[in-house]
């Protein structure tokens, strides 16, 4: 097994001396983090949130800390990434992929803090002055066209000129005629309510068979949809290109892939037009840059997925600033309780649908332990295949 090299000279940042995890409970989901400290007193944070397996990611992060991180130089990101992936025999997968991602974020955070520069300076510099974002999670409430339309108007008024939503309820495979009609009516109502200048993205949650996906793409085409996300399960990745050939709506996806190796089939099959790596799943900054470069090679743009906390929004913004082929970044920040922002001190604010250029060293966010202690994790579960899930009723 690969081992830590404790004899190689290090920078003044020192060697990793402590790896710990913290979790915060919210009504949306439990947010989890890994915090890494060096013997020189530098601290870096990364997000290891899993929608349902926060205890598992936390346990693995702490175990990986003992096996691969203690005594390591936090600047050796490529070696540490390789050590965790190969040395732990991960071979992909959600829990391991998330842990590697969070550790990689924390290492870059330490590096930026030591050097006194924001992380985007370490991963390519700035390609733009601001990063555009879109809102998700805004459509809590009844699955009715009027209710969706009202919430859409409120969200746009709050400063989000782009929205994503899933109008399909608990449907999967095929929809009944009534369900298909209701879903399309929701899309039509949102478009009419917000007008022609707001970007709309449709979420499919990877659950339709091919002929149903074709029907839905045809049905929503009149409403000027910016993309249709994950219309098919990824077990049918070879058929994504078939859908792309049958519609003018861009197809997007990729959030569930955890490294460049898992992304290989997506690129080989030209499955999508818009690639959606998640910084807290794809392998952190180290792997995000490689996936974005491969996307550029295949004439694809990048719209990072982010259904996690404001920490991940800020952390991903650093990668987004440095990505030449960026399209837009996702955020759920408008859905969250005020104490979340107290627990995550220093998150970038969303203003008029954009995130500003970071100025703080590292990622720029500190965890406030006292707030975490006041809001412990709850272990909630969202069942997207149960009627009413979009109301965010905890189950």
C-alpha positions as CSV (number, residue, x, y, z in Angstrom):
1,X,0.0,0.0,0.0
2,X,1.1,3.6,-0.7
3,X,2.5,5.2,2.5
4,X,3.1,8.7,3.7
5,X,6.6,10.1,3.0
6,X,7.7,11.7,6.2
7,X,11.3,12.4,5.1
8,X,10.7,14.6,2.1
9,X,11.1,18.3,2.8
10,X,7.9,20.2,3.3
11,X,6.7,23.8,3.1
12,X,6.2,26.0,6.1
13,X,2.6,24.8,6.2
14,X,3.9,21.8,8.2
15,X,2.5,18.3,8.1
16,X,-1.1,17.1,8.8
17,X,-1.5,16.4,12.5
18,X,-5.3,16.1,12.9
19,X,-8.4,15.0,10.9
20,X,-11.9,15.5,12.3
21,X,-15.4,15.7,11.0
22,X,-18.5,17.8,12.0
23,X,-22.1,17.6,10.9
24,X,-24.9,20.1,10.9
25,X,-28.6,19.3,10.9
26,X,-31.0,21.3,8.7
27,X,-34.6,20.9,7.3
28,X,-33.1,20.2,3.9
29,X,-30.4,17.6,4.8
30,X,-27.5,17.0,7.1
31,X,-24.3,18.8,6.0
32,X,-21.0,17.2,6.9
33,X,-17.4,18.5,6.8
34,X,-13.9,17.3,7.2
35,X,-11.5,19.7,9.0
36,X,-7.7,19.1,8.6
37,X,-5.1,20.7,10.9
38,X,-1.3,20.9,10.4
39,X,1.3,20.9,13.1
40,X,1.9,24.6,12.2
41,X,-1.6,25.5,13.2
42,X,-3.1,25.8,9.7
43,X,-6.7,24.6,9.2
44,X,-8.5,23.6,6.0
45,X,-12.1,22.5,5.5
46,X,-13.9,20.5,2.9
47,X,-17.5,19.3,2.5
48,X,-18.3,15.6,2.7
49,X,-22.1,15.8,2.6
50,X,-24.0,12.8,1.4
51,X,-27.8,13.1,1.0
52,X,-28.4,10.0,3.2
53,X,-25.0,8.6,4.4
54,X,-23.4,11.3,6.4
55,X,-22.3,9.0,9.2
56,X,-20.6,6.8,6.6
57,X,-18.7,9.6,4.9
58,X,-17.6,11.0,8.3
59,X,-16.4,7.6,9.5
60,X,-14.4,7.0,6.3
61,X,-12.9,10.5,6.4
62,X,-11.6,9.9,9.9
63,X,-10.3,6.4,8.9
64,X,-8.6,7.7,5.8
65,X,-7.0,10.4,7.9
66,X,-5.3,7.7,10.0
67,X,-4.3,5.7,7.0
68,X,-3.2,8.3,4.5
69,X,-3.2,11.9,5.8
70,X,-1.5,12.1,9.2
71,X,2.1,13.2,8.6
72,X,1.5,14.1,5.0
73,X,2.4,17.5,3.4
74,X,-0.9,19.2,2.6
75,X,0.7,20.6,-0.6
76,X,1.1,17.1,-2.1
77,X,-2.5,17.0,-3.4
78,X,-1.9,14.7,-6.4
79,X,0.0,12.2,-4.3
80,X,-2.6,12.2,-1.6
81,X,-5.5,11.9,-4.1
82,X,-3.7,8.9,-5.6
83,X,-3.0,7.4,-2.2
84,X,-6.6,7.6,-1.1
85,X,-8.0,6.3,-4.4
86,X,-5.6,3.5,-5.1
87,X,-4.3,2.9,-1.6
88,X,-7.9,2.5,-0.2
89,X,-9.0,0.4,-3.2
90,X,-11.9,2.8,-3.7
91,X,-12.6,2.3,-7.5
92,X,-15.2,5.0,-7.4
93,X,-18.5,5.0,-5.6
94,X,-20.4,7.7,-3.7
95,X,-19.1,7.5,-0.1
96,X,-15.4,7.2,-1.1
97,X,-15.7,9.7,-3.9
98,X,-17.2,12.3,-1.5
99,X,-14.5,11.8,1.1
100,X,-11.7,12.1,-1.4
101,X,-13.5,15.3,-2.7
102,X,-13.8,16.9,0.7
103,X,-10.2,16.1,1.7
104,X,-8.9,17.6,-1.6
105,X,-10.9,20.8,-0.8
106,X,-9.5,21.0,2.6
107,X,-5.9,20.6,1.3
108,X,-6.4,23.4,-1.1
109,X,-7.9,25.5,1.7
110,X,-4.8,25.0,3.7
111,X,-2.6,25.9,0.8
112,X,-4.5,29.1,0.1
113,X,-4.4,30.1,3.8
114,X,-0.7,29.5,4.0
115,X,0.1,31.4,0.8
116,X,-2.4,34.2,1.6
117,X,-4.4,33.8,-1.6
118,X,-7.9,32.6,-2.5
119,X,-8.1,29.0,-3.9
120,X,-9.1,30.1,-7.4
121,X,-5.5,31.5,-7.7
122,X,-4.2,28.0,-7.1
123,X,-6.4,26.3,-9.7
124,X,-6.0,28.6,-12.7
125,X,-6.8,32.1,-11.7
126,X,-9.9,34.2,-12.7
127,X,-11.5,33.8,-16.1
128,X,-14.4,36.2,-15.2
129,X,-15.4,38.9,-12.7
130,X,-18.4,37.1,-11.3
131,X,-20.0,33.6,-11.4
132,X,-23.6,33.3,-12.5
133,X,-25.8,31.0,-10.4
134,X,-29.3,29.5,-10.6
135,X,-31.7,28.6,-7.9
136,X,-32.9,25.1,-7.0
137,X,-35.0,23.9,-4.1
138,X,-37.4,26.9,-4.4
139,X,-40.5,24.9,-5.5
140,X,-41.6,23.6,-2.1
141,X,-45.4,23.3,-1.8
142,X,-48.2,21.7,-3.8
143,X,-47.5,20.2,-7.2
144,X,-49.8,22.5,-9.0
145,X,-49.1,24.9,-11.8
146,X,-50.3,28.0,-9.9
147,X,-48.2,27.1,-6.9
148,X,-45.0,26.6,-8.9
149,X,-45.7,29.8,-10.8
150,X,-46.0,31.8,-7.6
151,X,-42.8,30.4,-6.1
152,X,-41.0,31.0,-9.4
153,X,-42.0,34.7,-9.4
154,X,-40.9,35.0,-5.7
155,X,-37.5,33.4,-6.5
156,X,-36.8,35.6,-9.5
157,X,-37.8,38.7,-7.4
158,X,-35.2,37.5,-4.8
159,X,-32.5,38.0,-7.4
160,X,-32.2,34.7,-9.3
161,X,-32.6,35.1,-13.1
162,X,-32.3,31.3,-13.7
163,X,-34.3,28.5,-12.1
164,X,-34.2,24.7,-12.1
165,X,-37.1,22.4,-11.1
166,X,-38.5,18.9,-11.3
167,X,-42.1,19.1,-12.4
168,X,-42.6,15.3,-12.5
169,X,-43.5,14.4,-8.9
170,X,-42.9,10.8,-8.0
171,X,-43.1,9.6,-11.6
172,X,-40.5,7.3,-13.1
173,X,-40.3,5.0,-16.2
174,X,-43.4,6.1,-18.0
175,X,-45.9,8.8,-16.9
176,X,-49.6,8.4,-17.2
177,X,-51.3,10.8,-19.6
178,X,-52.6,12.8,-16.6
179,X,-49.2,13.0,-15.0
180,X,-47.5,14.0,-18.2
181,X,-50.1,16.7,-18.8
182,X,-49.7,18.0,-15.3
183,X,-45.9,18.1,-15.6
184,X,-46.0,20.0,-18.8
185,X,-48.7,22.4,-17.5
186,X,-46.3,23.2,-14.6
187,X,-43.5,24.0,-17.0
188,X,-45.9,26.2,-19.1
189,X,-47.1,28.0,-16.0
190,X,-43.6,28.8,-14.8
191,X,-42.6,30.1,-18.2
192,X,-45.7,32.3,-18.4
193,X,-45.2,33.6,-14.9
194,X,-41.5,34.6,-15.2
195,X,-41.5,35.7,-18.8
196,X,-39.1,35.0,-21.7
197,X,-35.9,36.4,-20.1
198,X,-35.5,34.0,-17.2
199,X,-33.5,30.8,-17.9
200,X,-35.4,27.6,-17.0
201,X,-33.8,24.2,-16.5
202,X,-35.7,20.9,-16.2
203,X,-34.6,18.2,-13.8
204,X,-35.3,14.6,-14.8
205,X,-33.5,12.9,-11.8
206,X,-32.4,10.0,-14.2
207,X,-35.6,8.1,-14.1
208,X,-37.4,7.8,-17.5
209,X,-37.3,5.2,-20.2
210,X,-36.2,6.4,-23.6
211,X,-39.6,6.8,-25.3
212,X,-41.0,8.7,-22.3
213,X,-38.0,11.0,-22.3
214,X,-38.5,11.7,-26.0
215,X,-42.2,12.6,-25.3
216,X,-41.2,14.9,-22.5
217,X,-38.5,16.7,-24.5
218,X,-41.0,17.2,-27.3
219,X,-43.6,18.5,-24.9
220,X,-41.5,21.1,-23.1
221,X,-39.7,22.3,-26.2
222,X,-42.1,25.2,-26.8
223,X,-41.1,26.7,-23.4
224,X,-37.5,27.6,-24.3
225,X,-35.8,25.2,-21.9
226,X,-32.1,25.8,-21.2
227,X,-31.4,22.2,-20.6
228,X,-33.1,18.9,-19.6
229,X,-31.0,17.2,-16.9
230,X,-30.6,13.5,-16.6
231,X,-33.6,12.3,-18.6
232,X,-32.4,8.6,-18.4
233,X,-30.8,6.4,-15.8
234,X,-27.1,6.2,-16.2
235,X,-27.4,2.5,-16.7
236,X,-28.5,3.5,-20.2
237,X,-25.7,6.0,-20.8
238,X,-25.3,4.7,-24.4
239,X,-28.7,6.0,-25.3
240,X,-28.2,9.6,-24.2
241,X,-26.7,10.5,-27.6
242,X,-29.8,9.1,-29.2
243,X,-31.9,11.7,-27.2
244,X,-29.5,14.5,-28.1
245,X,-30.0,13.7,-31.8
246,X,-33.8,14.0,-31.4
247,X,-34.1,17.3,-29.7
248,X,-32.9,20.9,-29.8
249,X,-32.9,21.1,-26.0
250,X,-29.4,20.6,-24.5
251,X,-29.0,17.5,-22.4
252,X,-27.0,17.8,-19.2
253,X,-25.7,15.4,-16.5
254,X,-22.8,13.9,-14.7
255,X,-23.3,14.8,-11.0
256,X,-23.1,11.1,-10.0
257,X,-19.7,10.4,-11.4
258,X,-16.8,10.6,-8.9
259,X,-13.7,10.9,-11.0
260,X,-12.4,11.1,-14.6
261,X,-12.5,7.3,-14.8
262,X,-16.2,7.2,-14.2
263,X,-16.6,10.1,-16.6
264,X,-15.0,8.1,-19.4
265,X,-18.1,6.6,-20.8
266,X,-19.9,10.0,-20.7
267,X,-17.3,11.5,-22.9
268,X,-16.8,8.5,-25.1
269,X,-20.5,8.4,-26.0
270,X,-21.0,12.1,-26.3
271,X,-23.9,11.6,-23.8
272,X,-24.4,15.3,-22.9
273,X,-23.9,18.9,-24.1
274,X,-23.5,20.2,-20.6
275,X,-21.3,18.4,-18.0
276,X,-22.3,18.8,-14.3
277,X,-19.5,17.7,-12.0
278,X,-20.0,18.2,-8.3
279,X,-17.0,19.5,-6.4
280,X,-17.9,17.4,-3.4
281,X,-18.4,14.2,-5.4
282,X,-16.1,14.4,-8.4
283,X,-12.8,14.4,-6.5
284,X,-12.3,18.0,-5.4
285,X,-10.4,20.6,-7.2
286,X,-7.7,18.2,-8.4
287,X,-10.3,16.2,-10.4
288,X,-12.7,19.0,-11.3
289,X,-10.0,20.7,-13.4
290,X,-9.4,17.5,-15.3
291,X,-13.0,16.8,-16.0
292,X,-13.6,20.4,-17.1
293,X,-10.6,20.1,-19.5
294,X,-12.0,16.9,-21.0
295,X,-15.4,18.6,-21.4
296,X,-13.7,21.4,-23.3
297,X,-11.9,18.9,-25.5
298,X,-15.4,17.5,-26.4
299,X,-17.0,20.9,-27.0
300,X,-19.0,20.7,-23.9
301,X,-19.7,23.4,-21.3
302,X,-19.6,22.9,-17.5
303,X,-22.4,23.7,-15.1
304,X,-21.3,22.4,-11.7
305,X,-23.9,20.5,-9.7
306,X,-24.3,21.7,-6.1
307,X,-27.1,20.5,-3.9
308,X,-25.0,20.9,-0.7
309,X,-24.4,23.7,1.7
310,X,-23.3,27.3,1.2
311,X,-19.8,26.1,2.0
312,X,-19.9,24.0,-1.2
313,X,-21.4,27.0,-3.1
314,X,-18.4,29.1,-2.1
315,X,-15.9,26.3,-2.6
316,X,-17.3,25.6,-6.1
317,X,-17.2,29.3,-7.0
318,X,-13.4,29.1,-6.8
319,X,-13.4,26.3,-9.3
320,X,-16.0,28.1,-11.4
321,X,-13.9,31.3,-11.6
322,X,-11.0,29.3,-13.0
323,X,-13.0,27.2,-15.5
324,X,-12.9,28.7,-19.1
325,X,-15.9,26.7,-20.3
326,X,-18.2,27.5,-17.4
327,X,-21.9,28.0,-18.0
328,X,-23.5,28.5,-14.6
329,X,-23.4,27.2,-11.0
330,X,-26.2,25.7,-9.0
331,X,-27.2,26.8,-5.5
332,X,-29.8,25.8,-2.8
333,X,-28.6,28.7,-0.5
334,X,-32.0,30.5,-0.7
335,X,-33.7,27.5,0.9
336,X,-31.7,27.3,4.1
337,X,-32.2,28.5,7.7
338,X,-30.3,31.6,8.8
339,X,-28.3,29.6,11.4
340,X,-26.6,27.7,8.5
341,X,-24.8,30.8,7.5
342,X,-23.8,31.4,11.2
343,X,-22.3,27.9,11.3
344,X,-20.4,28.5,8.0
345,X,-18.8,31.9,8.5
346,X,-17.5,33.6,5.4
347,X,-19.7,32.2,2.6
348,X,-20.0,34.3,-0.5
349,X,-23.3,36.1,-0.9
350,X,-25.5,35.7,-4.0
351,X,-26.3,39.1,-5.4
352,X,-28.4,39.6,-8.5
353,X,-27.8,36.0,-9.5
354,X,-24.0,36.1,-9.2
355,X,-21.2,35.3,-6.8
356,X,-18.4,37.9,-6.4
357,X,-14.7,37.2,-6.8
358,X,-13.4,35.7,-3.5
359,X,-10.8,37.8,-1.6
360,X,-10.2,35.7,1.6
361,X,-7.3,33.3,1.7
362,X,-8.1,29.7,1.0
363,X,-11.8,28.8,0.5
364,X,-12.6,31.6,3.0
365,X,-15.1,29.8,5.2
366,X,-14.7,28.8,8.9
367,X,-16.8,26.4,10.8
368,X,-18.3,27.7,14.0
369,X,-18.4,24.7,16.3
370,X,-20.9,26.2,18.8
371,X,-23.6,26.5,16.1
372,X,-22.9,22.9,15.0
373,X,-23.4,21.8,18.6
374,X,-26.8,23.6,18.7
375,X,-28.1,21.8,15.5
376,X,-27.0,18.2,15.5
377,X,-27.7,16.0,12.5
378,X,-31.1,14.4,12.2
379,X,-30.6,11.6,9.7
380,X,-33.5,12.7,7.5
381,X,-34.4,11.0,4.2
382,X,-36.1,12.3,1.1
383,X,-37.9,9.6,-0.9
384,X,-38.2,11.1,-4.4
385,X,-40.4,8.2,-5.5
386,X,-43.0,9.0,-2.9
387,X,-45.9,11.3,-3.8
388,X,-45.4,14.8,-2.3
389,X,-41.6,14.7,-2.0
390,X,-41.3,18.1,-3.5
391,X,-43.1,19.5,-0.4
392,X,-39.9,18.6,1.5
393,X,-41.8,16.6,4.1
394,X,-39.2,14.8,6.1
395,X,-39.5,11.0,6.1
